[in-house]
């Protein structure tokens, strides 16, 4: 049997996408070995994709910015990267390009690939059901296949005719793989997750610290842990925490950690988190949360004109369940009084605790990719498309 070769590009612009891209690359190589196909993977990603053996063309570690002001600050960096990747793709013509979420960059890149007849698979749909269904026809035109991780998304794309497949959420696989049964929950530990971006830390960590202080006054048995995803975010949190401690000598102690969020999602009793992928990850890990988010005032003003809350929520766990599982707070509601009252309801023994635990278990089942697993299903879909095109 003659061995064939396929060159795949994977683009991930954020921390979560880097994790998914790494496992996707690994699974596709395994499928290639089983089918006598030599699969080489290049792309835009971070440390996880690099560790997985992906040839990194662009390091995207610090490209995960949100909001109009934040994007404008990095606009020339984005333009330079975009032009470089388009030029390289046209010259090398990979067999397929897998774009993971990151719509601001990836949708424009998909349009360029369509012009040059380079097939695009989109893995993890942009939230078009939130920021404008008018972009669905563009995705249907520019992409050959859409792999979605939320069950309701197949209905969103159905009218467009885009080949759409629900493969399950990769975090279900990832969280289960790293679950350690020896870790017991500590009901007295509250986990603070201020986000993975500078703008999130700068806007959310202070009200989180103030919330912890309020809770400590009423629950002096509580311990507080701040978990960060990487050293740069750790240093930002360290600065904010230092300033807060200087101004509030009566504040409780905070344990600041880096790179061990999965451990604390299993260990902590309760959490307070920035909205994002970490809320889904926490739900799968079984950690009840209160969720908060704040944007630049100009961003929120413009967003209010074009964005509609899908199913009435901005937290993904609530959108999936189509009900409030994690109580969520936006903008000026992100304050110590409101957040502390919400956290108290879901502390072990709190009036909403058992209800939240039951509902996050249901959400996890809904997100499952079945016995095969979400990442394997996604890799199979990409591999089949690439080898049969």
Secondary structure, DSSP 8 states (H G I E B T S, - for coil): ---EEEEEEEEE-SHHHHHHHHHHHHHHHHHHHHTTEEEEEEEEE-HHHHHTT-EEEEE-TT----SHHHHHHTHHHHHHHHHHHHHHHHHH--SEEEEES-HHHHHHHHHHHHHTT--EEEES---HHHH-GGGHHHHHHH-SEEEESSTTHHHHHHTTT--EEE---HHHHHHHHH--TT---EEEEEEEE--SSHHHHHHHHHHHHHHHHHHHHH-TT-EEEEEESSHHHHHHHHHHHHHHHHH-TTS--EEEEES-HHHHHHHEEEEEEESSHHHHHHHHHT--EEEEE---HHHHHHHHHH---BTTBSSHHHHHHTS-SSEEEEGGG-SHHHHHHHHHHHSTT-TTHHHHHHHHHHHHHHH---SS-HHHHHHHHHHHHHHH-
